[in-house]
Amino acid sequence: NHISGFVSIMRGCNNFCTYCIVPYTRGRERSRDVESILNEVADLVAKGYKEVTLLGQNVNSYKGEDAEGRRWDFSDLIYRINAIDGLQRIRFMTSHPKDLSDELIEVMKHSRKICRHLHLPLQSGSSRILNLMNRKYTKEQYLTLAAKIKEAIPDISLTTDIIVGFPGETDEDFEQTLRLVQDTRFDLLFTFLYSPRTGTPAASYEDNASPQDKQRRFERLLKTQDDIVAEKQAAYQGKTLRLLVDGAAKGPDYPYTARTEGNLLVCVRGENIQIGEFIQAEIEKTSLRCLFAVKK
Ligand code: SF4
């Protein structure tokens, strides 16, 4: 849309989560060199892009090199991208919880360009299942990290992925996931019903739960999260937010789409709205999937 650009900063993955085929199909992590990324972002800004999303399977383990042979980690890279004139919003994904550094939290805390949004895949609220998944963190470590992020950046929007029905998941494991979701109150949840990928270790794990049990768990999780999202969305009513208008909406009443810093979808109405501009808009009503706002 010439407003939001995507810049790949690395390829591959070294993590070998037991359900995932990526390390086998895309190989080991390879980080792009620093200058080529900075040049690509500067080029997008020169073309009028307002926002970039830095992409990688695990951006937190970025290890690039500059022309002088110095090593850069992800917080170094994002600090430099933050300094590019004319760029207004920076997003990135995906972050592996085990590699998210204190330095990155610091850079995010002090930047007004890096969006207050972090997609931090959890996958399960049971440390036993996390171990079977080879995620390399426990439930307690994830919760400690989430608390540290929220303390440093209180207005952060925290989103996550959860896999339901991983082989060996018991009712008790699932209840732990549900409790963690209820306590953490994620802003958005991407929920997946486990399906085996041929060639991955988990595809040969013993699995005792029936498809009906898994479907029941899945629906309970969706319902729990929908209730949380409905409450969170309703709390936006009457608030004024800074939005980036990024396209045309389907309905005539709110003819434009826009995104909040936390990446929520907003349908907008009002006078003289231009696609690509930042506006202040007041939230008039809310639904589960979208906010509705009028330009101020
Ligand atoms: Fe890597 Fe993500 Fe796949 Fe794990 S789930 S192996 S971190 S790409």
Boltz pocket constraint, residues with backbone or C-beta under 6 A from the ligand:
constraints:
  - pocket:
      binder: B
      contacts: [[A, 13], [A, 14], [A, 15], [A, 16], [A, 17], [A, 20], [A, 21], [A, 22], [A, 23], [A, 57], [A, 58], [A, 96]]
      max_distance: 6.0
